[in-house]
Amino acid sequence: MVTCYVLFGSNKGDRFVLFDKAYTFINNRCGRVTGVSSFYESEPWGFKARNWFLNCLLMLETELPADELMKALLQIESELGRVRRPGKRGYASRTVDLDLIYYGAETIDSKVVTVPHPRLHLRRFVLVPLCELCPDFVHPVFHLTNRELLAQCEDALEVRKIEATMS
Protein backbone atom coordinates (compact mmCIF):
# COMPACT_ATOMS: atom_id res chain seq x y z
CA MET A 1 0.00 0.00 0.00
CA VAL A 2 1.14 3.50 -0.84
CA THR A 3 -0.13 6.71 0.75
CA CYS A 4 -1.01 9.27 -1.93
CA TYR A 5 -2.45 12.76 -1.92
CA VAL A 6 -5.01 13.79 -4.53
CA LEU A 7 -6.22 17.37 -4.88
CA PHE A 8 -9.81 17.97 -5.98
CA GLY A 9 -10.63 21.24 -7.70
CA SER A 10 -13.78 22.60 -9.35
CA ASN A 11 -15.06 26.01 -10.38
CA LYS A 12 -17.87 24.95 -12.71
CA GLY A 13 -21.18 23.28 -11.87
CA ASP A 14 -22.33 22.16 -8.42
CA ARG A 15 -18.89 21.89 -6.86
CA PHE A 16 -19.99 20.06 -3.69
CA VAL A 17 -22.03 17.46 -5.60
CA LEU A 18 -19.06 16.95 -7.91
CA PHE A 19 -16.77 16.54 -4.89
CA ASP A 20 -19.10 13.94 -3.34
CA LYS A 21 -19.16 11.97 -6.60
CA ALA A 22 -15.39 12.21 -7.07
CA TYR A 23 -14.82 11.11 -3.46
CA THR A 24 -17.09 8.08 -3.93
CA PHE A 25 -15.48 7.08 -7.24
CA ILE A 26 -11.95 7.45 -5.82
CA ASN A 27 -12.81 5.49 -2.69
CA ASN A 28 -14.47 2.70 -4.71
CA ARG A 29 -12.00 2.44 -7.60
CA CYS A 30 -8.62 3.68 -6.48
CA GLY A 31 -8.12 2.57 -2.90
CA ARG A 32 -9.32 3.73 0.49
CA VAL A 33 -9.65 7.42 1.38
CA THR A 34 -8.11 7.76 4.85
CA GLY A 35 -8.15 11.53 5.26
CA VAL A 36 -9.89 14.61 3.89
CA SER A 37 -8.82 18.21 4.38
CA SER A 38 -11.14 21.11 4.99
CA PHE A 39 -12.73 22.76 1.97
CA TYR A 40 -11.05 25.85 0.57
CA GLU A 41 -12.05 28.43 -1.99
CA SER A 42 -9.22 29.81 -4.06
CA GLU A 43 -8.75 32.35 -6.77
CA PRO A 44 -8.08 30.80 -10.18
CA TRP A 45 -4.36 30.24 -10.68
CA GLY A 46 -2.84 31.02 -14.07
CA PHE A 47 -5.99 32.43 -15.72
CA LYS A 48 -8.94 34.76 -15.14
CA ALA A 49 -12.34 33.28 -14.31
CA ARG A 50 -15.53 34.54 -12.74
CA ASN A 51 -15.86 31.62 -10.32
CA TRP A 52 -13.35 30.67 -7.65
CA PHE A 53 -12.29 27.06 -7.18
CA LEU A 54 -13.43 24.71 -4.48
CA ASN A 55 -10.40 22.66 -3.38
CA CYS A 56 -10.05 19.73 -1.03
CA LEU A 57 -7.20 17.29 -0.49
CA LEU A 58 -7.75 13.54 -0.14
CA MET A 59 -5.30 11.17 1.51
CA LEU A 60 -5.56 7.80 -0.21
CA GLU A 61 -4.15 4.36 0.52
CA THR A 62 -3.76 2.49 -2.78
CA GLU A 63 -2.26 -0.63 -4.28
CA LEU A 64 -2.46 0.82 -7.80
CA PRO A 65 0.79 1.78 -9.52
CA ALA A 66 1.05 5.54 -10.08
CA ASP A 67 0.30 5.35 -13.84
CA GLU A 68 -2.82 3.24 -13.24
CA LEU A 69 -3.96 5.56 -10.46
CA MET A 70 -3.56 8.60 -12.72
CA LYS A 71 -5.48 6.87 -15.53
CA ALA A 72 -8.29 6.11 -13.07
CA LEU A 73 -8.36 9.75 -11.91
CA LEU A 74 -8.52 10.97 -15.52
CA GLN A 75 -11.41 8.57 -16.20
CA ILE A 76 -13.27 9.93 -13.15
CA GLU A 77 -12.69 13.48 -14.39
CA SER A 78 -14.17 12.53 -17.75
CA GLU A 79 -17.19 10.84 -16.19
CA LEU A 80 -17.83 13.99 -14.16
CA GLY A 81 -17.89 16.21 -17.24
CA ARG A 82 -14.29 17.34 -17.67
CA VAL A 83 -13.47 17.91 -21.30
CA ARG A 84 -9.82 18.11 -22.28
CA ARG A 85 -9.07 19.64 -25.64
CA PRO A 86 -5.93 18.10 -27.16
CA GLY A 87 -3.47 20.73 -28.27
CA LYS A 88 -5.15 23.52 -26.30
CA ARG A 89 -2.70 25.19 -23.98
CA GLY A 90 -3.34 27.11 -20.80
CA TYR A 91 -5.85 26.81 -18.01
CA ALA A 92 -9.64 27.03 -18.15
CA SER A 93 -12.64 26.62 -15.87
CA ARG A 94 -13.56 22.99 -15.26
CA THR A 95 -16.10 20.79 -13.55
CA VAL A 96 -13.44 18.68 -11.90
CA ASP A 97 -9.67 18.50 -11.73
CA LEU A 98 -7.97 15.62 -9.89
CA ASP A 99 -4.24 16.12 -9.41
CA LEU A 100 -1.97 13.44 -8.01
CA ILE A 101 0.23 15.54 -5.74
CA TYR A 102 2.37 12.89 -4.01
CA TYR A 103 2.65 9.14 -4.54
CA GLY A 104 4.37 8.13 -1.33
CA ALA A 105 7.86 9.60 -1.35
CA GLU A 106 8.45 8.46 -4.92
CA THR A 107 9.59 10.58 -7.84
CA ILE A 108 8.07 9.50 -11.15
CA ASP A 109 8.21 11.13 -14.56
CA SER A 110 6.30 9.02 -17.07
CA LYS A 111 4.12 9.72 -20.08
CA VAL A 112 1.08 9.46 -17.80
CA VAL A 113 2.09 11.22 -14.58
CA THR A 114 4.78 13.29 -12.90
CA VAL A 115 5.02 13.10 -9.11
CA PRO A 116 5.54 14.99 -7.00
CA HIS A 117 3.29 17.36 -8.90
CA PRO A 118 5.76 19.67 -10.66
CA ARG A 119 4.05 22.93 -9.62
CA LEU A 120 2.82 22.10 -6.12
CA HIS A 121 5.46 24.34 -4.49
CA LEU A 122 4.18 27.34 -6.50
CA ARG A 123 0.52 27.07 -5.48
CA ARG A 124 -0.95 28.07 -2.13
CA PHE A 125 -4.21 26.26 -2.99
CA VAL A 126 -2.22 23.01 -2.93
CA LEU A 127 0.11 23.79 -0.04
CA VAL A 128 -2.53 25.03 2.42
CA PRO A 129 -4.52 21.75 2.49
CA LEU A 130 -1.25 19.75 2.39
CA CYS A 131 -0.17 21.59 5.53
CA GLU A 132 -3.46 20.66 7.15
CA LEU A 133 -3.11 16.91 6.45
CA CYS A 134 0.65 16.35 6.33
CA PRO A 135 2.63 19.49 7.28
CA ASP A 136 5.83 17.57 8.07
CA PHE A 137 5.88 15.39 4.94
CA VAL A 138 9.19 16.01 3.16
CA HIS A 139 9.07 16.77 -0.57
CA PRO A 140 11.28 14.07 -2.15
CA VAL A 141 12.94 16.49 -4.60
CA PHE A 142 13.26 19.74 -2.64
CA HIS A 143 13.88 18.03 0.73
CA LEU A 144 11.65 20.58 2.47
CA THR A 145 8.49 19.92 4.46
CA ASN A 146 5.14 21.08 3.13
CA ARG A 147 5.15 23.68 5.92
CA GLU A 148 8.54 24.98 4.73
CA LEU A 149 7.35 25.03 1.10
CA LEU A 150 4.29 27.09 2.11
CA ALA A 151 6.47 29.54 4.05
CA GLN A 152 8.61 30.05 0.91
CA CYS A 153 5.72 30.16 -1.58
CA GLU A 154 5.42 33.48 -3.40
CA ASP A 155 1.85 32.87 -4.61
CA ALA A 156 -0.24 35.79 -3.33
CA LEU A 157 -3.63 34.51 -4.49
CA GLU A 158 -6.24 34.13 -1.78
CA VAL A 159 -7.04 30.70 -0.34
CA ARG A 160 -9.78 30.73 2.29
CA LYS A 161 -11.14 27.91 4.40
CA ILE A 162 -14.90 27.57 4.12
CA GLU A 163 -17.38 25.89 6.41
CA ALA A 164 -18.83 22.86 4.70
CA THR A 165 -19.35 19.26 5.64
CA MET A 166 -19.39 16.14 3.55
CA SER A 167 -22.83 14.72 2.92
Phi, psi and omega in degrees: 000141179238138174271124181238163175233126182238126178263127174266138173217144177202136172225024184214128181089192179278094189301322182287322176296316178298320177298313180303317180293316179299316179303312181297314180299315180298314181295326182276330188250335191250342185151211181239122176288122182248355179197148179220129177286176169295169173270143179229146168252137182221148175295145176303138182256123174089359178197164178265136177208151180291319186262137174283163179271145165265127179235148177203140181255134177250135171262129190229132170263125184221154171256354181288138170298157186304315180299318180292322177298314181296320177298320178295319179296319178295323177295319177297315176306311182299315180296335180263017171098003178287129177244120176259132180256108181304135178087344179279128181258158177094177184258155179210163175300151182205153179291319181206141176225123179242108181254129173278110186273307176229146171236089190057218177256022183279153169245125183223135175224092181243181176292339185263321187208149171238122175225144356302157179305129189293346180241011184301324182289348181263355192236114178298326183293345173267314186291325181298308177292330174299320180290337175286316184271323185212065185298332185261005176295133184264123176300124186290349178257312184276343180058037175235150176286163176302322178298317179292321177298318179296318180298330181267351186292132181266359179297121182258004180291146184286137173228116183235136178288137178237151179278116177200151177235153177288145179278000000 
